[in-house]
Amino acid sequence: MALIRGSFLNGKYSGLTYDNTLDVMLHGYTWQLDQSRVINWSMSDGWLGEYLYDPDGFQVIYQQAFDSIEQFVKVDFSYLGHFSDPSEANFAGSEINLAFDSSGYYAPSWSWAVGFFLFLMIHIVVKFILT
C-alpha cells in the first residue's frame, strides 16, 4: 500500500488518566515524539474534488488553534503547506492533514472537515459552529 511511504506518529498506550474529559477523547493513548517534538501538519483538497476556497485564511485559523495547544504541551506544530489531496500531504511528511470530505465516508454530513492522522487513518471530525 502506497501510504506506507508517508509519515506517521507513533502512539503508545499510557493508561487512563481518570479525567473523564481526557479519557473519552484519548482512550489512554499518547503520541511518542522524537527529540525535536515537532508534528508536521497540512491542509489539502479532498479526494473527490473538494477544495479549500481560501487556504491562506484557513491556515491562519488552524495555526492559531495549534499555537494554543503549544501553550500547554511541549510540542511544535510545523505547517507544511496546502496539497491537492490527503495522500500527497502524507507523502510530503504531514502527520496531521485537514481536508474536506463530501463523501460522508470519513465524516458525518453535518461536519465541514475531517482531520486525518495519516497512515493509520484514524480521524477526528472537525465541526465548525457558525456564530
N, C-alpha and C positions, 0 to 999 in steps of 0.2 A: 504494500500500500504506500502511495507516494508521501503521505503525511509523516511517515517515519523520519524523513529528512528534516522536518521542521523543528522548531524549538518548543520545548515544553518545560513546565515547572515540576519538580519532584515534590510529592506530598508524602506526609507520614502521619500515622495515627498517633496523636499525642494524648488522647483520652479526653473525657468530658471535663468541662470547667465548672459545671454545676451552676453556671449563669444561664438561665433559660433562653435569653435572647441570643447569646453567642452559640449555644449548643444547637438550637434549632437551625441556625444558618450554616454552621461549620461541621457539625456532627463529630467533633473531636479531631478533625484533620487540620494540619498546618502545612505551609509551604516550607521546603528546605531550600534555602538560598545559598549561593556561593558567597565568598568573602566580599564581593562587590556590592551585594544586597540590591542589585538592580533588576527590575522587572520591566521588560520591553512591552509597550502597548501600541496599538494601532487602531485605525478605523478602515473599513472597507465598504465597497458597494456589495450588494448581495449576489448570490449565485443565480438568481432568476431575473436579473436586470434591475433590481432595486438600486437606487443611488442616493447619495447624500447631496442635497441641493446646495448646502453651504458647509463644506468640510472644514474650512478655516474657523467658522463660527462654532461648529460642534467641538472642534479641537480645544478652543478656549474654555468652553463649559466643562468638558471632560477633564482637562488639565487641572481646573480648579478643584474638581472632585478628588482627583488623585493627590493634589497638593494637600488637601485637607486630611487625607489618610496619612500622609508622610509626617504630619504633626504628632501622630500618636504611635506610629510603628516605624521602627528603624529600617526603612526601605526607600529606595529611589525609583520613581517611575520615569522611564525614558520613552519619549514619543518617537516612533519610527516613521510615521507618515500615513498617508491615505493610499489604499491599494484597490485594485479592480475587483477582487473577491477575497474571501477569507483564506483560501488556500495560498494565494500569492503572499498575503500577510504572514502566514505561517512559515513559508519558505524563506521570508526575509528575516525571520528570527523573532517575530512577535509572539509573546506568551499570553497576552490578552488582546483580543480583537473585538471591536464593537462594530456590528454590522446589522443592516436591516434584513428582515425575514418576512416576506409577504406570503410564503407558502403555508404558514401556520404549523409547519412541521416542528420547528425548534421553539417557537414561541406562540402563546395563545393569541387569538385575534385581537384582544384588547391592548396588546403591547405594541410599542413602536419600534423597539430594537431589542437585540439579544447580544449579550457579551459571551464570547466563547473562551474557555480555557482550552486552547487548541491542542490537538493531538488526541487528548482523551475525550474531547467533545462533550465535556461536562459544561453545562451552560447555566448562566444566570439570566433571568429575564429582567430587563431594564424597563420599568414602566414610568413614563413621564406623565405627571399630573399637571395639566394646564390650569393655571390660576389667573 
